[in-house]
Amino acid sequence: MYRMMVRIRKFEIKVNELFLHGLIPGTIHLSHGQEAVAVGAISCLRTSDRVVLTHRPHGHALAKGMDPKRLMAEILGKVGGCCKGKGGSMHIADISQGIMPSLPIVGAGIPIAAGVAFAFRRYKTDGVVMSFFGDGATNIGAFHEGLNLSAVWDLPVVFICENNLYAVSTSIRSSSKLKDLAEKAKAYGMPGAVVDGNDVEAVHAAVKEAVDRARSGGGPSLVECKTYRHGGHSRTDPGTYRPKEEVALWMEHDPLKICRQRLEGKGYLTEEECASLEDEEVRVIEGAADFAMRSEEPPLELALEDVFS
């Protein structure tokens, strides 16, 4: 799990670098600082299980098994990407790894995740669906409809709220009276859990309980992971609305720092081994960036391929 968190951190830093060089069309939404949620939660799943992602999907896709080369090429809009360069940063997918097409519309994936879970139950599989969304999504209709139907039908879906305290620039304190958003689970008769979203082991433990429950027919759960993005909402957002003291406090509670200190403290890895691991992941990401930059631009006629109708 530590290696995957390092991979995600290095990947996002490289994406930011390529964006600043003008190599990425559109904008990007980076997940550095929130790695423990994606890794801790998705480590509870099988390849055949499904994840439904948001406009901030890079880390989750890597955690679910996507090839960094194909992901980086997609972000750069190249034909070697997972969607042949036609989706970009916010529209990625790899069904072979259980990664459903990501959805940038806030909360849109919640009822779709319920639909995929309904299909799993209808075809009598033991598959589980995991739906990721931010704190802002808990105030829209799709959240309430998706959770309610999932509970009524006992669907095998785990809802993961990545509460990074801000919906773009709106503080959750000004948009919800609840201290813990997981309390909303009570309204639908499902379990709700709150966990330190920067502690990968804590996330894994809480989510595993929810996944096991869903897989055994016990129905859905809501897990709120309290975390913090290190940057703004997107590349156009400097994040100046966040108090400096708050940012500094959360930077000290960095998920990679917490995990590394624990590994070294328990004697699982030495300081040198951690540094070597990080160097290995830098090489993986540099290789992905090189592959993406060498990949061809999609030809114009590719726009007419793979269409539904």
Summary of the structure (lengths in Angstrom):
residues: 309
radius of gyration: 18.9
end to end distance: 41.0
largest distance: 57.1
contacts: 1087
relative contact order: 0.17
helix: 49%
strand: 11%
